[in-house]
């Protein structure tokens, strides 16, 4: 009667990351604890959101996708 599609695992979207102009950042909320991974422009401070981080494995997937050794955290 009802046919539901299985949800696929969310993957990290493609983004053209330029380490000379941007740095990897995790934006974390002090109140809710929500974390969002993305890239912050060094010159303008503009943040480009890539993905929501709900677990350590998602953070590792983000770092692996963009070949990052370190990701800063901002509150």
PDB file of N, CA, C, O and CB in Angstrom:
ATOM      1  N   UNK A   1       0.812  -1.176   0.000  1.00  0.00           N
ATOM      2  CA  UNK A   1       0.000   0.000   0.000  1.00  0.00           C
ATOM      3  C   UNK A   1       0.872   1.262   0.000  1.00  0.00           C
ATOM      4  O   UNK A   1       0.761   2.092  -0.902  1.00  0.00           O
ATOM      5  CB  UNK A   1      -0.933  -0.015   1.195  1.00  0.00           C
ATOM      6  N   UNK A   2       1.721   1.403   0.991  1.00  0.00           N
ATOM      7  CA  UNK A   2       2.616   2.545   1.038  1.00  0.00           C
ATOM      8  C   UNK A   2       4.015   2.088   0.657  1.00  0.00           C
ATOM      9  O   UNK A   2       4.503   1.073   1.154  1.00  0.00           O
ATOM     10  CB  UNK A   2       2.610   3.203   2.441  1.00  0.00           C
ATOM     11  N   UNK A   3       4.637   2.820  -0.202  1.00  0.00           N
ATOM     12  CA  UNK A   3       5.989   2.493  -0.620  1.00  0.00           C
ATOM     13  C   UNK A   3       6.912   3.656  -0.253  1.00  0.00           C
ATOM     14  O   UNK A   3       6.783   4.763  -0.775  1.00  0.00           O
ATOM     15  CB  UNK A   3       6.046   2.193  -2.148  1.00  0.00           C
ATOM     16  N   UNK A   4       7.820   3.382   0.635  1.00  0.00           N
ATOM     17  CA  UNK A   4       8.752   4.403   1.078  1.00  0.00           C
ATOM     18  C   UNK A   4      10.130   4.096   0.511  1.00  0.00           C
ATOM     19  O   UNK A   4      10.568   2.946   0.476  1.00  0.00           O
ATOM     20  CB  UNK A   4       8.795   4.485   2.623  1.00  0.00           C
ATOM     21  N   UNK A   5      10.777   5.117   0.084  1.00  0.00           N
ATOM     22  CA  UNK A   5      12.140   4.953  -0.406  1.00  0.00           C
ATOM     23  C   UNK A   5      13.094   5.010   0.775  1.00  0.00           C
ATOM     24  O   UNK A   5      12.912   5.790   1.709  1.00  0.00           O
ATOM     25  CB  UNK A   5      12.495   6.039  -1.459  1.00  0.00           C
ATOM     26  N   UNK A   6      14.097   4.180   0.713  1.00  0.00           N
ATOM     27  CA  UNK A   6      15.106   4.184   1.767  1.00  0.00           C
ATOM     28  C   UNK A   6      15.943   5.450   1.632  1.00  0.00           C
ATOM     29  O   UNK A   6      16.314   5.849   0.528  1.00  0.00           O
ATOM     30  CB  UNK A   6      16.004   2.909   1.698  1.00  0.00           C
ATOM     31  N   UNK A   7      16.236   6.076   2.772  1.00  0.00           N
ATOM     32  CA  UNK A   7      17.052   7.276   2.758  1.00  0.00           C
ATOM     33  C   UNK A   7      18.510   6.899   2.518  1.00  0.00           C
ATOM     34  O   UNK A   7      19.032   5.954   3.110  1.00  0.00           O
ATOM     35  CB  UNK A   7      16.899   8.060   4.077  1.00  0.00           C
ATOM     36  N   UNK A   8      19.140   7.645   1.654  1.00  0.00           N
ATOM     37  CA  UNK A   8      20.548   7.420   1.378  1.00  0.00           C
ATOM     38  C   UNK A   8      21.374   8.127   2.446  1.00  0.00           C
ATOM     39  O   UNK A   8      20.924   9.094   3.061  1.00  0.00           O
ATOM     40  CB  UNK A   8      20.927   7.919  -0.045  1.00  0.00           C
ATOM     41  N   UNK A   9      22.569   7.637   2.652  1.00  0.00           N
ATOM     42  CA  UNK A   9      23.473   8.307   3.578  1.00  0.00           C
ATOM     43  C   UNK A   9      23.836   9.670   3.009  1.00  0.00           C
ATOM     44  O   UNK A   9      24.174   9.789   1.831  1.00  0.00           O
ATOM     45  CB  UNK A   9      24.750   7.454   3.836  1.00  0.00           C
ATOM     46  N   UNK A  10      23.763  10.703   3.855  1.00  0.00           N
ATOM     47  CA  UNK A  10      24.133  12.019   3.328  1.00  0.00           C
ATOM     48  C   UNK A  10      25.626  12.059   3.023  1.00  0.00           C
ATOM     49  O   UNK A  10      26.448  11.605   3.819  1.00  0.00           O
ATOM     50  CB  UNK A  10      23.757  13.138   4.330  1.00  0.00           C
ATOM     51  N   UNK A  11      25.952  12.589   1.900  1.00  0.00           N
ATOM     52  CA  UNK A  11      27.361  12.678   1.524  1.00  0.00           C
ATOM     53  C   UNK A  11      27.787  14.140   1.582  1.00  0.00           C
ATOM     54  O   UNK A  11      26.950  15.043   1.583  1.00  0.00           O
ATOM     55  CB  UNK A  11      27.608  12.079   0.100  1.00  0.00           C
ATOM     56  N   UNK A  12      29.062  14.353   1.628  1.00  0.00           N
ATOM     57  CA  UNK A  12      29.598  15.695   1.653  1.00  0.00           C
ATOM     58  C   UNK A  12      29.458  16.284   0.261  1.00  0.00           C
ATOM     59  O   UNK A  12      29.946  15.696  -0.704  1.00  0.00           O
ATOM     60  CB  UNK A  12      31.074  15.706   2.127  1.00  0.00           C
ATOM     61  N   UNK A  13      28.803  17.435   0.133  1.00  0.00           N
ATOM     62  CA  UNK A  13      28.653  18.020  -1.194  1.00  0.00           C
ATOM     63  C   UNK A  13      29.991  18.481  -1.752  1.00  0.00           C
ATOM     64  O   UNK A  13      30.920  18.780  -1.002  1.00  0.00           O
ATOM     65  CB  UNK A  13      27.679  19.187  -1.150  1.00  0.00           C
ATOM     66  N   UNK A  14      30.075  18.534  -3.047  1.00  0.00           N
ATOM     67  CA  UNK A  14      31.322  18.980  -3.666  1.00  0.00           C
ATOM     68  C   UNK A  14      31.429  20.497  -3.529  1.00  0.00           C
ATOM     69  O   UNK A  14      30.434  21.217  -3.617  1.00  0.00           O
ATOM     70  CB  UNK A  14      31.389  18.551  -5.167  1.00  0.00           C
ATOM     71  N   UNK A  15      32.637  20.956  -3.315  1.00  0.00           N
ATOM     72  CA  UNK A  15      32.906  22.388  -3.163  1.00  0.00           C
ATOM     73  C   UNK A  15      34.334  22.628  -3.598  1.00  0.00           C
ATOM     74  O   UNK A  15      35.221  21.828  -3.303  1.00  0.00           O
ATOM     75  CB  UNK A  15      32.673  22.875  -1.688  1.00  0.00           C
ATOM     76  N   UNK A  16      34.559  23.715  -4.293  1.00  0.00           N
ATOM     77  CA  UNK A  16      35.890  24.039  -4.783  1.00  0.00           C
ATOM     78  C   UNK A  16      36.621  24.842  -3.709  1.00  0.00           C
ATOM     79  O   UNK A  16      36.581  26.073  -3.709  1.00  0.00           O
ATOM     80  CB  UNK A  16      35.818  24.830  -6.126  1.00  0.00           C
ATOM     81  N   UNK A  17      37.286  24.139  -2.799  1.00  0.00           N
ATOM     82  CA  UNK A  17      37.976  24.727  -1.652  1.00  0.00           C
ATOM     83  C   UNK A  17      39.336  25.274  -2.063  1.00  0.00           C
ATOM     84  O   UNK A  17      40.135  24.562  -2.670  1.00  0.00           O
ATOM     85  CB  UNK A  17      38.140  23.692  -0.533  1.00  0.00           C
ATOM     86  N   UNK A  18      39.604  26.545  -1.732  1.00  0.00           N
ATOM     87  CA  UNK A  18      40.882  27.182  -2.033  1.00  0.00           C
ATOM     88  C   UNK A  18      41.558  27.547  -0.714  1.00  0.00           C
ATOM     89  O   UNK A  18      41.170  28.536  -0.093  1.00  0.00           O
ATOM     90  CB  UNK A  18      40.688  28.448  -2.938  1.00  0.00           C
ATOM     91  N   UNK A  19      42.560  26.779  -0.263  1.00  0.00           N
ATOM     92  CA  UNK A  19      43.195  27.027   1.031  1.00  0.00           C
ATOM     93  C   UNK A  19      43.924  28.365   1.127  1.00  0.00           C
ATOM     94  O   UNK A  19      44.201  28.828   2.234  1.00  0.00           O
ATOM     95  CB  UNK A  19      44.157  25.930   1.324  1.00  0.00           C
ATOM     96  N   UNK A  20      44.239  28.991   0.005  1.00  0.00           N
ATOM     97  CA  UNK A  20      44.888  30.301   0.042  1.00  0.00           C
ATOM     98  C   UNK A  20      43.911  31.406   0.424  1.00  0.00           C
ATOM     99  O   UNK A  20      44.304  32.414   1.011  1.00  0.00           O
ATOM    100  CB  UNK A  20      45.516  30.613  -1.308  1.00  0.00           C
ATOM    101  N   UNK A  21      42.638  31.214   0.090  1.00  0.00           N
ATOM    102  CA  UNK A  21      41.625  32.236   0.357  1.00  0.00           C
ATOM    103  C   UNK A  21      40.695  31.873   1.513  1.00  0.00           C
ATOM    104  O   UNK A  21      40.061  32.758   2.088  1.00  0.00           O
ATOM    105  CB  UNK A  21      40.808  32.476  -0.884  1.00  0.00           C
ATOM    106  N   UNK A  22      40.601  30.595   1.861  1.00  0.00           N
ATOM    107  CA  UNK A  22      39.637  30.149   2.863  1.00  0.00           C
ATOM    108  C   UNK A  22      40.302  29.247   3.901  1.00  0.00           C
ATOM    109  O   UNK A  22      41.368  28.678   3.666  1.00  0.00           O
ATOM    110  CB  UNK A  22      38.473  29.411   2.192  1.00  0.00           C
ATOM    111  N   UNK A  23      39.650  29.134   5.042  1.00  0.00           N
ATOM    112  CA  UNK A  23      40.105  28.191   6.060  1.00  0.00           C
ATOM    113  C   UNK A  23      38.905  27.375   6.529  1.00  0.00           C
ATOM    114  O   UNK A  23      37.774  27.861   6.556  1.00  0.00           O
ATOM    115  CB  UNK A  23      40.786  28.932   7.259  1.00  0.00           C
ATOM    116  N   UNK A  24      39.173  26.128   6.896  1.00  0.00           N
ATOM    117  CA  UNK A  24      38.123  25.226   7.349  1.00  0.00           C
ATOM    118  C   UNK A  24      37.717  25.598   8.772  1.00  0.00           C
ATOM    119  O   UNK A  24      38.570  25.834   9.628  1.00  0.00           O
ATOM    120  CB  UNK A  24      38.592  23.747   7.279  1.00  0.00           C
ATOM    121  N   UNK A  25      36.408  25.649   9.017  1.00  0.00           N
ATOM    122  CA  UNK A  25      35.883  26.070  10.311  1.00  0.00           C
ATOM    123  C   UNK A  25      34.673  25.220  10.683  1.00  0.00           C
ATOM    124  O   UNK A  25      33.856  24.861   9.836  1.00  0.00           O
ATOM    125  CB  UNK A  25      35.507  27.567  10.287  1.00  0.00           C
ATOM    126  N   UNK A  26      34.581  24.908  11.985  1.00  0.00           N
ATOM    127  CA  UNK A  26      33.366  24.323  12.539  1.00  0.00           C
ATOM    128  C   UNK A  26      32.700  25.433  13.332  1.00  0.00           C
ATOM    129  O   UNK A  26      33.299  25.968  14.265  1.00  0.00           O
ATOM    130  CB  UNK A  26      33.665  23.044  13.438  1.00  0.00           C
ATOM    131  N   UNK A  27      31.486  25.783  12.983  1.00  0.00           N
ATOM    132  CA  UNK A  27      30.722  26.748  13.766  1.00  0.00           C
ATOM    133  C   UNK A  27      29.870  25.961  14.745  1.00  0.00           C
ATOM    134  O   UNK A  27      29.046  25.139  14.345  1.00  0.00           O
ATOM    135  CB  UNK A  27      29.839  27.673  12.852  1.00  0.00           C
ATOM    136  N   UNK A  28      30.075  26.220  16.039  1.00  0.00           N
ATOM    137  CA  UNK A  28      29.359  25.495  17.075  1.00  0.00           C
ATOM    138  C   UNK A  28      28.531  26.475  17.902  1.00  0.00           C
ATOM    139  O   UNK A  28      29.008  27.548  18.272  1.00  0.00           O
ATOM    140  CB  UNK A  28      30.340  24.709  17.976  1.00  0.00           C
ATOM    141  N   UNK A  29      27.302  26.098  18.183  1.00  0.00           N
ATOM    142  CA  UNK A  29      26.430  26.912  19.015  1.00  0.00           C
ATOM    143  C   UNK A  29      26.667  26.582  20.482  1.00  0.00           C
ATOM    144  O   UNK A  29      26.675  25.412  20.865  1.00  0.00           O
ATOM    145  CB  UNK A  29      24.953  26.693  18.639  1.00  0.00           C
ATOM    146  N   UNK A  30      26.858  27.604  21.298  1.00  0.00           N
ATOM    147  CA  UNK A  30      27.043  27.390  22.734  1.00  0.00           C
ATOM    148  C   UNK A  30      25.734  26.894  23.352  1.00  0.00           C
ATOM    149  O   UNK A  30      25.754  26.033  24.231  1.00  0.00           O
ATOM    150  CB  UNK A  30      27.519  28.699  23.432  1.00  0.00           C
ATOM    151  N   UNK A  31      24.614  27.422  22.907  1.00  0.00           N
ATOM    152  CA  UNK A  31      23.311  27.094  23.496  1.00  0.00           C
ATOM    153  C   UNK A  31      22.824  25.691  23.133  1.00  0.00           C
ATOM    154  O   UNK A  31      22.457  24.907  24.008  1.00  0.00           O
ATOM    155  CB  UNK A  31      22.283  28.109  23.054  1.00  0.00           C
ATOM    156  N   UNK A  32      22.825  25.385  21.842  1.00  0.00           N
ATOM    157  CA  UNK A  32      22.228  24.134  21.388  1.00  0.00           C
ATOM    158  C   UNK A  32      23.234  23.025  21.138  1.00  0.00           C
ATOM    159  O   UNK A  32      22.872  21.849  21.131  1.00  0.00           O
ATOM    160  CB  UNK A  32      21.455  24.376  20.146  1.00  0.00           C
ATOM    161  N   UNK A  33      24.492  23.385  20.933  1.00  0.00           N
ATOM    162  CA  UNK A  33      25.509  22.395  20.644  1.00  0.00           C
ATOM    163  C   UNK A  33      25.565  21.997  19.183  1.00  0.00           C
ATOM    164  O   UNK A  33      26.359  21.135  18.806  1.00  0.00           O
ATOM    165  CB  UNK A  33      25.280  21.191  21.473  1.00  0.00           C
ATOM    166  N   UNK A  34      24.728  22.616  18.349  1.00  0.00           N
ATOM    167  CA  UNK A  34      24.722  22.302  16.920  1.00  0.00           C
ATOM    168  C   UNK A  34      26.055  22.711  16.301  1.00  0.00           C
ATOM    169  O   UNK A  34      26.606  23.763  16.628  1.00  0.00           O
ATOM    170  CB  UNK A  34      23.544  23.014  16.201  1.00  0.00           C
ATOM    171  N   UNK A  35      26.571  21.864  15.397  1.00  0.00           N
ATOM    172  CA  UNK A  35      27.840  22.137  14.725  1.00  0.00           C
ATOM    173  C   UNK A  35      27.640  22.087  13.219  1.00  0.00           C
ATOM    174  O   UNK A  35      26.970  21.200  12.690  1.00  0.00           O
ATOM    175  CB  UNK A  35      28.928  21.127  15.162  1.00  0.00           C
ATOM    176  N   UNK A  36      28.241  23.063  12.540  1.00  0.00           N
ATOM    177  CA  UNK A  36      28.169  23.136  11.088  1.00  0.00           C
ATOM    178  C   UNK A  36      29.582  23.296  10.559  1.00  0.00           C
ATOM    179  O   UNK A  36      30.327  24.162  11.017  1.00  0.00           O
ATOM    180  CB  UNK A  36      27.252  24.309  10.615  1.00  0.00           C
ATOM    181  N   UNK A  37      29.952  22.463   9.599  1.00  0.00           N
ATOM    182  CA  UNK A  37      31.273  22.537   8.978  1.00  0.00           C
ATOM    183  C   UNK A  37      31.184  23.360   7.709  1.00  0.00           C
ATOM    184  O   UNK A  37      30.203  23.296   6.968  1.00  0.00           O
ATOM    185  CB  UNK A  37      31.830  21.124   8.674  1.00  0.00           C
ATOM    186  N   UNK A  38      32.231  24.132   7.479  1.00  0.00           N
ATOM    187  CA  UNK A  38      32.256  24.933   6.267  1.00  0.00           C
ATOM    188  C   UNK A  38      33.586  25.624   6.104  1.00  0.00           C
ATOM    189  O   UNK A  38      34.577  25.253   6.733  1.00  0.00           O
ATOM    190  CB  UNK A  38      31.141  25.951   6.278  1.00  0.00           C
ATOM    191  N   UNK A  39      33.600  26.633   5.251  1.00  0.00           N
ATOM    192  CA  UNK A  39      34.809  27.375   4.958  1.00  0.00           C
ATOM    193  C   UNK A  39      34.556  28.861   5.131  1.00  0.00           C
ATOM    194  O   UNK A  39      33.529  29.387   4.704  1.00  0.00           O
ATOM    195  CB  UNK A  39      35.304  27.072   3.541  1.00  0.00           C
ATOM    196  N   UNK A  40      35.516  29.532   5.768  1.00  0.00           N
ATOM    197  CA  UNK A  40      35.412  30.959   6.030  1.00  0.00           C
ATOM    198  C   UNK A  40      36.444  31.695   5.193  1.00  0.00           C
ATOM    199  O   UNK A  40      37.630  31.366   5.215  1.00  0.00           O
ATOM    200  CB  UNK A  40      35.605  31.265   7.535  1.00  0.00           C
ATOM    201  N   UNK A  41      35.980  32.690   4.456  1.00  0.00           N
ATOM    202  CA  UNK A  41      36.852  33.498   3.622  1.00  0.00           C
ATOM    203  C   UNK A  41      37.756  34.324   4.523  1.00  0.00           C
ATOM    204  O   UNK A  41      37.270  35.011   5.421  1.00  0.00           O
ATOM    205  CB  UNK A  41      36.033  34.408   2.668  1.00  0.00           C
ATOM    206  N   UNK A  42      39.060  34.266   4.298  1.00  0.00           N
ATOM    207  CA  UNK A  42      40.031  34.967   5.144  1.00  0.00           C
ATOM    208  C   UNK A  42      39.901  36.488   5.031  1.00  0.00           C
ATOM    209  O   UNK A  42      40.115  37.199   6.013  1.00  0.00           O
ATOM    210  CB  UNK A  42      41.448  34.543   4.774  1.00  0.00           C
ATOM    211  N   UNK A  43      39.557  36.987   3.856  1.00  0.00           N
ATOM    212  CA  UNK A  43      39.491  38.428   3.630  1.00  0.00           C
ATOM    213  C   UNK A  43      38.179  39.042   4.115  1.00  0.00           C
ATOM    214  O   UNK A  43      38.181  40.076   4.782  1.00  0.00           O
ATOM    215  CB  UNK A  43      39.676  38.723   2.161  1.00  0.00           C
ATOM    216  N   UNK A  44      37.072  38.410   3.781  1.00  0.00           N
ATOM    217  CA  UNK A  44      35.765  39.000   4.076  1.00  0.00           C
ATOM    218  C   UNK A  44      35.101  38.443   5.325  1.00  0.00           C
ATOM    219  O   UNK A  44      34.222  39.085   5.900  1.00  0.00           O
ATOM    220  CB  UNK A  44      34.856  38.800   2.916  1.00  0.00           C
ATOM    221  N   UNK A  45      35.516  37.248   5.751  1.00  0.00           N
ATOM    222  CA  UNK A  45      34.873  36.614   6.903  1.00  0.00           C
ATOM    223  C   UNK A  45      33.578  35.903   6.556  1.00  0.00           C
ATOM    224  O   UNK A  45      32.889  35.403   7.445  1.00  0.00           O
ATOM    225  CB  UNK A  45      34.602  37.637   7.957  1.00  0.00           C
ATOM    226  N   UNK A  46      33.238  35.853   5.276  1.00  0.00           N
ATOM    227  CA  UNK A  46      32.018  35.182   4.830  1.00  0.00           C
ATOM    228  C   UNK A  46      32.158  33.677   5.045  1.00  0.00           C
ATOM    229  O   UNK A  46      33.191  33.090   4.720  1.00  0.00           O
ATOM    230  CB  UNK A  46      31.724  35.499   3.335  1.00  0.00           C
ATOM    231  N   UNK A  47      31.107  33.053   5.599  1.00  0.00           N
ATOM    232  CA  UNK A  47      31.107  31.624   5.894  1.00  0.00           C
ATOM    233  C   UNK A  47      30.265  30.891   4.862  1.00  0.00           C
ATOM    234  O   UNK A  47      29.126  31.274   4.593  1.00  0.00           O
ATOM    235  CB  UNK A  47      30.579  31.353   7.321  1.00  0.00           C
ATOM    236  N   UNK A  48      30.835  29.830   4.283  1.00  0.00           N
ATOM    237  CA  UNK A  48      30.115  28.987   3.321  1.00  0.00           C
ATOM    238  C   UNK A  48      29.849  27.638   3.980  1.00  0.00           C
ATOM    239  O   UNK A  48      30.769  26.845   4.183  1.00  0.00           O
ATOM    240  CB  UNK A  48      30.930  28.812   1.984  1.00  0.00           C
ATOM    241  N   UNK A  49      28.598  27.388   4.307  1.00  0.00           N
ATOM    242  CA  UNK A  49      28.202  26.163   5.005  1.00  0.00           C
ATOM    243  C   UNK A  49      28.258  24.959   4.065  1.00  0.00           C
ATOM    244  O   UNK A  49      27.753  25.006   2.943  1.00  0.00           O
ATOM    245  CB  UNK A  49      26.787  26.313   5.593  1.00  0.00           C
ATOM    246  N   UNK A  50      28.883  23.875   4.548  1.00  0.00           N
ATOM    247  CA  UNK A  50      28.985  22.657   3.747  1.00  0.00           C
ATOM    248  C   UNK A  50      28.065  21.567   4.281  1.00  0.00           C
ATOM    249  O   UNK A  50      27.268  21.000   3.535  1.00  0.00           O
ATOM    250  CB  UNK A  50      30.429  22.156   3.721  1.00  0.00           C
ATOM    251  N   UNK A  51      28.178  21.272   5.591  1.00  0.00           N
ATOM    252  CA  UNK A  51      27.367  20.179   6.131  1.00  0.00           C
ATOM    253  C   UNK A  51      27.189  20.302   7.638  1.00  0.00           C
ATOM    254  O   UNK A  51      27.999  20.924   8.326  1.00  0.00           O
ATOM    255  CB  UNK A  51      28.002  18.835   5.796  1.00  0.00           C
ATOM    256  N   UNK A  52      26.123  19.705   8.131  1.00  0.00           N
ATOM    257  CA  UNK A  52      25.845  19.614   9.552  1.00  0.00           C
ATOM    258  C   UNK A  52      26.677  18.480  10.136  1.00  0.00           C
ATOM    259  O   UNK A  52      26.761  17.401   9.547  1.00  0.00           O
ATOM    260  CB  UNK A  52      24.329  19.391   9.816  1.00  0.00           C
ATOM    261  N   UNK A  53      27.293  18.719  11.290  1.00  0.00           N
ATOM    262  CA  UNK A  53      28.122  17.707  11.948  1.00  0.00           C
ATOM    263  C   UNK A  53      27.355  17.181  13.153  1.00  0.00           C
ATOM    264  O   UNK A  53      27.107  17.919  14.107  1.00  0.00           O
ATOM    265  CB  UNK A  53      29.517  18.291  12.375  1.00  0.00           C
ATOM    266  N   UNK A  54      26.981  15.908  13.110  1.00  0.00           N
ATOM    267  CA  UNK A  54      26.239  15.294  14.210  1.00  0.00           C
ATOM    268  C   UNK A  54      27.053  14.244  14.947  1.00  0.00           C
ATOM    269  O   UNK A  54      26.663  13.797  16.026  1.00  0.00           O
ATOM    270  CB  UNK A  54      24.968  14.673  13.691  1.00  0.00           C
ATOM    271  N   UNK A  55      28.187  13.846  14.369  1.00  0.00           N
ATOM    272  CA  UNK A  55      29.007  12.822  15.020  1.00  0.00           C
ATOM    273  C   UNK A  55      30.466  12.997  14.598  1.00  0.00           C
ATOM    274  O   UNK A  55      30.785  13.740  13.669  1.00  0.00           O
ATOM    275  CB  UNK A  55      28.498  11.390  14.664  1.00  0.00           C
ATOM    276  N   UNK A  56      31.324  12.298  15.301  1.00  0.00           N
ATOM    277  CA  UNK A  56      32.754  12.353  14.994  1.00  0.00           C
ATOM    278  C   UNK A  56      33.032  11.778  13.601  1.00  0.00           C
ATOM    279  O   UNK A  56      33.937  12.242  12.907  1.00  0.00           O
ATOM    280  CB  UNK A  56      33.564  11.584  16.060  1.00  0.00           C
ATOM    281  N   UNK A  57      32.264  10.780  13.199  1.00  0.00           N
ATOM    282  CA  UNK A  57      32.479  10.179  11.877  1.00  0.00           C
ATOM    283  C   UNK A  57      32.148  11.169  10.753  1.00  0.00           C
ATOM    284  O   UNK A  57      32.794  11.150   9.705  1.00  0.00           O
ATOM    285  CB  UNK A  57      31.623   8.906  11.725  1.00  0.00           C
ATOM    286  N   UNK A  58      31.152  12.030  10.961  1.00  0.00           N
ATOM    287  CA  UNK A  58      30.839  13.040   9.946  1.00  0.00           C
ATOM    288  C   UNK A  58      31.933  14.097   9.870  1.00  0.00           C
ATOM    289  O   UNK A  58      32.251  14.591   8.788  1.00  0.00           O
ATOM    290  CB  UNK A  58      29.488  13.704  10.248  1.00  0.00           C
ATOM    291  N   UNK A  59      32.507  14.443  11.015  1.00  0.00           N
ATOM    292  CA  UNK A  59      33.628  15.380  11.021  1.00  0.00           C
ATOM    293  C   UNK A  59      34.829  14.784  10.293  1.00  0.00           C
ATOM    294  O   UNK A  59      35.506  15.477   9.534  1.00  0.00           O
ATOM    295  CB  UNK A  59      34.011  15.754  12.463  1.00  0.00           C
ATOM    296  N   UNK A  60      35.091  13.501  10.524  1.00  0.00           N
ATOM    297  CA  UNK A  60      36.185  12.826   9.844  1.00  0.00           C
ATOM    298  C   UNK A  60      35.942  12.746   8.340  1.00  0.00           C
ATOM    299  O   UNK A  60      36.880  12.889   7.555  1.00  0.00           O
ATOM    300  CB  UNK A  60      36.378  11.430  10.418  1.00  0.00           C
ATOM    301  N   UNK A  61      34.698  12.519   7.929  1.00  0.00           N
ATOM    302  CA  UNK A  61      34.358  12.474   6.505  1.00  0.00           C
ATOM    303  C   UNK A  61      34.581  13.836   5.852  1.00  0.00           C
ATOM    304  O   UNK A  61      35.083  13.915   4.731  1.00  0.00           O
ATOM    305  CB  UNK A  61      32.898  12.027   6.314  1.00  0.00           C
ATOM    306  N   UNK A  62      34.210  14.903   6.552  1.00  0.00           N
ATOM    307  CA  UNK A  62      34.438  16.262   6.056  1.00  0.00           C
ATOM    308  C   UNK A  62      35.933  16.514   5.863  1.00  0.00           C
ATOM    309  O   UNK A  62      36.358  16.997   4.814  1.00  0.00           O
ATOM    310  CB  UNK A  62      33.840  17.304   7.029  1.00  0.00           C
ATOM    311  N   UNK A  63      36.723  16.183   6.882  1.00  0.00           N
ATOM    312  CA  UNK A  63      38.173  16.397   6.818  1.00  0.00           C
ATOM    313  C   UNK A  63      38.816  15.552   5.718  1.00  0.00           C
ATOM    314  O   UNK A  63      39.710  16.022   5.015  1.00  0.00           O
ATOM    315  CB  UNK A  63      38.818  16.070   8.172  1.00  0.00           C
ATOM    316  N   UNK A  64      38.367  14.322   5.574  1.00  0.00           N
ATOM    317  CA  UNK A  64      38.929  13.426   4.563  1.00  0.00           C
ATOM    318  C   UNK A  64      38.589  13.895   3.148  1.00  0.00           C
ATOM    319  O   UNK A  64      39.427  13.818   2.249  1.00  0.00           O
ATOM    320  CB  UNK A  64      38.418  12.000   4.778  1.00  0.00           C
ATOM    321  N   UNK A  65      37.378  14.375   2.952  1.00  0.00           N
ATOM    322  CA  UNK A  65      36.937  14.819   1.633  1.00  0.00           C
ATOM    323  C   UNK A  65      37.774  15.980   1.122  1.00  0.00           C
ATOM    324  O   UNK A  65      38.095  16.050  -0.064  1.00  0.00           O
ATOM    325  CB  UNK A  65      35.474  15.217   1.675  1.00  0.00           C
ATOM    326  N   UNK A  66      38.127  16.893   2.023  1.00  0.00           N
ATOM    327  CA  UNK A  66      38.873  18.083   1.618  1.00  0.00           C
ATOM    328  C   UNK A  66      40.351  18.025   2.007  1.00  0.00           C
ATOM    329  O   UNK A  66      41.046  19.039   1.941  1.00  0.00           O
ATOM    330  CB  UNK A  66      38.242  19.309   2.227  1.00  0.00           C
ATOM    331  N   UNK A  67      40.841  16.841   2.414  1.00  0.00           N
ATOM    332  CA  UNK A  67      42.243  16.625   2.785  1.00  0.00           C
ATOM    333  C   UNK A  67      42.728  17.629   3.834  1.00  0.00           C
ATOM    334  O   UNK A  67      43.749  18.294   3.657  1.00  0.00           O
ATOM    335  CB  UNK A  67      43.127  16.713   1.547  1.00  0.00           C
ATOM    336  N   UNK A  68      41.967  17.721   4.933  1.00  0.00           N
ATOM    337  CA  UNK A  68      42.275  18.667   6.000  1.00  0.00           C
ATOM    338  C   UNK A  68      42.956  17.949   7.157  1.00  0.00           C
ATOM    339  O   UNK A  68      42.553  16.855   7.553  1.00  0.00           O
ATOM    340  CB  UNK A  68      40.996  19.376   6.484  1.00  0.00           C
ATOM    341  N   UNK A  69      43.997  18.583   7.692  1.00  0.00           N
ATOM    342  CA  UNK A  69      44.659  18.056   8.890  1.00  0.00           C
ATOM    343  C   UNK A  69      44.056  18.633  10.152  1.00  0.00           C
ATOM    344  O   UNK A  69      44.026  17.976  11.192  1.00  0.00           O
ATOM    345  CB  UNK A  69      46.152  18.352   8.850  1.00  0.00           C
ATOM    346  N   UNK A  70      43.572  19.875  10.059  1.00  0.00           N
ATOM    347  CA  UNK A  70      43.056  20.569  11.226  1.00  0.00           C
ATOM    348  C   UNK A  70      41.836  21.410  10.826  1.00  0.00           C
ATOM    349  O   UNK A  70      41.818  22.032   9.764  1.00  0.00           O
ATOM    350  CB  UNK A  70      44.156  21.458  11.866  1.00  0.00           C
ATOM    351  N   UNK A  71      40.824  21.414  11.695  1.00  0.00           N
ATOM    352  CA  UNK A  71      39.639  22.231  11.478  1.00  0.00           C
ATOM    353  C   UNK A  71      39.426  23.060  12.750  1.00  0.00           C
ATOM    354  O   UNK A  71      39.256  22.505  13.836  1.00  0.00           O
ATOM    355  CB  UNK A  71      38.371  21.341  11.138  1.00  0.00           C
ATOM    356  N   UNK A  72      39.435  24.396  12.608  1.00  0.00           N
ATOM    357  CA  UNK A  72      39.222  25.287  13.738  1.00  0.00           C
ATOM    358  C   UNK A  72      37.756  25.263  14.152  1.00  0.00           C
ATOM    359  O   UNK A  72      36.877  24.978  13.338  1.00  0.00           O
ATOM    360  CB  UNK A  72      39.662  26.721  13.391  1.00  0.00           C
ATOM    361  N   UNK A  73      37.498  25.565  15.428  1.00  0.00           N
ATOM    362  CA  UNK A  73      36.134  25.646  15.929  1.00  0.00           C
ATOM    363  C   UNK A  73      35.874  27.064  16.421  1.00  0.00           C
ATOM    364  O   UNK A  73      36.673  27.634  17.164  1.00  0.00           O
ATOM    365  CB  UNK A  73      35.890  24.610  17.063  1.00  0.00           C
ATOM    366  N   UNK A  74      34.742  27.626  15.995  1.00  0.00           N
ATOM    367  CA  UNK A  74      34.310  28.955  16.427  1.00  0.00           C
ATOM    368  C   UNK A  74      32.975  28.837  17.131  1.00  0.00           C
ATOM    369  O   UNK A  74      32.110  28.062  16.721  1.00  0.00           O
ATOM    370  CB  UNK A  74      34.213  29.934  15.228  1.00  0.00           C
ATOM    371  N   UNK A  75      32.811  29.615  18.198  1.00  0.00           N
ATOM    372  CA  UNK A  75      31.548  29.624  18.944  1.00  0.00           C
ATOM    373  C   UNK A  75      30.825  30.915  18.755  1.00  0.00           C
ATOM    374  O   UNK A  75      29.742  31.103  19.309  1.00  0.00           O
ATOM    375  CB  UNK A  75      31.785  29.385  20.417  1.00  0.00           C
TER     376      UNK A  75
END
